[in-house]
Amino acid sequence: MKLQDKVALVTGANSGIGKAIATRFAAEGARVVVNYHSHEDDQQAAAEARSFGDESIALVGDVSNREDVQRMMGMIVERFGRLDIAVNNAGIEIKKPFLDTTPQEWERVMAVNVSGVFFVTQAAAIQMVKQGGGGKIINISSVHEDIPFSGYTSYCASKGAVRMMMRNLSIELAPHRINVNNIAPGAIATPINQAVLDDPAARAQAIEEIPWGRFGRPEEVAAVAAFLASDEAEYVTGSTYCVDGGLVRQVTKY
Ligand code: BGC
């Protein structure tokens, strides 16, 4: 068990990659705090969280809202007394031609994907510094922190920002032994890609661009997250790990 007794926060853990990471972390012995943006029913959210392990809890809150983040961090410390790992997984994507993108759409993507990472990372790092002994910050960015994706300018800009946040923080937080890394998933079969998965032509085209010839599975991203969150990754900081079946290499061919 790689993460025995560690306390790990996973944002946006209700579906897709976040859910797979919470599941894997629990299997590795972690006490997992699953954050949901919203949930119709608090009781049900708590029950769902326990499916990730007896000691796992659910916290409903919006990562783009600093008060929500402060409140959630307070509850984590109250419940567990510490935080060892924070996974910034919550994110949104808007497909829209640049010329039609509204200020509201741009601001929403930036609020969740960039400010959300800033607020959660800052609150987590303050706690990690206070408790001592280091910690792990893992951002789920995207291959689009680096490669362009026409029609997704707000999304790509937000992921590029997360790339630089990670790089800066890896230096700034190194004296505190807080490792900061990104995982850049390619095309993973999750709800964010549902429209493509449901459209046979779009699906076939997407697969054609992936050297590995298939979509990735959320569990394949979770496996890298489990390593980066573990003590084995002690000397690993400041980098992005692609889990993309070679997609970024294929794109650079053009
Ligand atoms: C996006 C997906 C896209 C994938 C590969 C991800 O970051 O969320 O919509 O399929 O990158 O391009």
Boltz pocket constraint, residues with backbone or C-beta under 6 A from the ligand:
constraints:
  - pocket:
      binder: B
      contacts: [[A, 93], [A, 141], [A, 142], [A, 143], [A, 144], [A, 149], [A, 185], [A, 186], [A, 187], [A, 188], [A, 192], [A, 193]]
      max_distance: 6.0
